[in-house]
């Protein structure tokens, strides 16, 4: 065991220490010198990198550099607060203007869309163009000779227009109201005494009377024998009311516009 320990110590010293002494003088104290072991190639590269990094990490002081003066860019504390508040007010004003503009645009667009929608609905549920064309009828007054009655179409119904003579006017104005089933004076039924405008539908069951017929010189319904006078008033027969007078107007004494 002792011999093994000596062998290990001796081998370790032979690799790390070389004993230098005087072989002739055995009393001299030997000195030990460290011997650097051979460094492999990889270790040499690491040592060179470590030395390079160390030299680069050295900080050198340069006293000849001029530091620029940035004091002109600095703001006083109070001025900075004022600028911040003014910018904030401007930002809020711009934001408010933008919101107002967007709101106004949306409102105008909404109104236009609503108008278009309502217009489309009205056109859809309203009367067609041909019905509107029949809604008003214009008749030239000089086309009807005196003493004659002519029939026109108005809203799908016959329209009687009579150009009355002076004798007819005098006769109808002299009828007492006590003889009438549906009392109306002649003046209440005409706008101008020469012109009578009535709807040619019997008020009994809707038949069409015959013009210039009957016992009273007006209209006669052949369905059930109703007699109307020259003012369209019922005088005899089952009809309960006078012939209806539509809404009309005389334009420039030349045109009768019905409807």
Phi, psi and omega in degrees: 000316179295322179293326178293319179297317179298320180296318180294318179294320181294320179292323178293320180291329180290334178274333186249333186226137174247126184275124179246127181197178180262113184295329182285325182259104183278349181273350181289146181277123181290148177247149183251136179239129180284136179244124179288129178288159180294129182267128178293171184296321180295318178296325178295320178295321178296319179296320180293321178295320180297318180293323179292318178294323178296317179293328180283335181279359178286131180263125180255141180264126178247110183269356183266000180279139180263122178278127182293150179273114181253017183293334180291338180274349182275145178251147175293151181305317180292320179295323177297319178294318179296317178296322179296315181293321179295318177296323179293320177296317177298319180296318179294322178295317178296319178296318179296318178297319179296317180295320178298317180296315180296317180297317178297318178297317178296320179297315179296317177297321178295319179295319179295317178296319179296317179299315180297319180295313180296320179297319177296320179295317180296319178293328181288315184269348182279176179291153181284175184294322180291327177291319177296326178294328178277354183293333180228137180233133179245132182234129176286127185290329180285353178279349181249114180288160182294137180085003182245156177237135180236152182249134179230164178261132178215113180055039178078011180236154175285141181239122180262126175234121184240132175265101189275152177272170179296323179294320179294320180296314180297321180295316183287327179289338182268006179284125177288143181294337181292341179270357186260138175287319177243087192296123173207136175284163179294325181293333179286344186253354181229153173266323170234134188300336181283343188237128175244127180235116179221159175275128185277057177231123180296137182281004178274290180230016173086017176285168180259116180290166178259130181283153178057041180218172180096175183280353186237016174070023180238264184225148182227131179263116183283350183292309184226011172079039176273135181248133178238146179274189183289358175250005179079018180266142180289130181240332180203147178111180186282350183298131184277336188228168175289163174296141185287137176261118181284172176280119182213168176212151179259121185257116174056030180054027182228333186226137171256116181254116182255131179101000000 
